[in-house]
Amino acid sequence: MFRSFALLPSISPTSVSPTSVTICQGDSTTLNASSSTSGGTYSWSNGATTSSINVSPSSTTTYSVTYSVPGCPPAQDSVVVN
């Protein structure tokens, strides 16, 4: 019995910098997502679709980003802002 499997191409991992952030209440910081695979789209947990976002949470918040390239499984990463 033969079984066929489809191998999906993979994209390089998405990384967010900085990896953790502590800011004072009322301050803001910029989070940057990057991948060495081009041609994809970014989707942040706050609804943004750019590679960088400026955030100023009033409490500890985890921001997640998904990077999607057509035909590949998505790559994800997250960062906690205190």
C-alpha positions in Angstrom: 0.0 0.0 0.0 1.4 3.4 -1.0 0.5 6.6 0.7 1.3 10.0 -0.7 2.2 13.0 1.4 2.4 16.6 0.4 5.5 18.4 1.6 4.8 22.0 2.3 7.7 24.5 1.8 8.6 26.2 5.0 9.3 29.8 5.7 12.0 31.1 8.0 10.9 31.7 11.6 9.4 35.1 12.4 11.1 36.9 15.2 10.0 39.9 17.2 12.4 42.4 18.7 12.9 43.3 21.4 12.2 39.9 22.9 10.8 41.4 26.1 10.1 45.0 27.1 9.4 46.8 30.4 8.1 50.4 30.0 6.7 52.9 32.4 2.9 53.6 32.4 2.1 56.1 29.7 5.2 55.3 27.7 5.3 53.5 24.3 7.6 51.1 22.5 8.0 49.8 19.0 7.9 46.1 18.3 9.5 44.9 15.1 8.8 41.5 13.4 11.1 40.1 10.7 11.5 37.0 8.5 14.2 36.3 6.0 11.5 34.9 3.7 10.0 37.7 1.6 6.6 38.0 0.0 4.5 37.4 3.1 2.1 39.4 5.2 2.1 40.2 8.9 -0.8 40.0 11.2 -0.5 41.2 14.8 -2.9 40.3 17.7 -3.9 43.9 17.9 -5.1 43.9 14.3 -2.1 45.6 12.7 -0.7 44.3 9.4 2.7 46.0 9.3 6.0 44.6 10.3 6.4 47.2 13.1 3.9 48.4 15.6 4.0 51.1 18.3 2.3 50.0 21.5 1.5 51.6 24.9 -0.4 49.1 27.0 -1.9 50.1 30.3 -1.1 46.7 31.8 1.1 43.7 31.0 0.1 42.6 27.4 1.3 39.8 25.1 1.5 40.8 21.5 1.6 38.0 18.9 2.5 38.2 15.2 1.9 35.7 12.4 3.8 35.9 9.2 2.1 34.2 6.2 3.5 33.4 2.8 1.2 31.8 0.2 1.8 28.0 0.0 3.7 27.8 3.3 2.6 27.2 6.9 2.5 30.4 8.9 5.3 31.4 11.3 4.5 32.9 14.7 6.2 34.7 17.6 5.1 36.8 20.5 6.5 39.3 23.0 5.3 40.4 26.5 5.3 44.2 27.2 5.2 45.0 30.9 
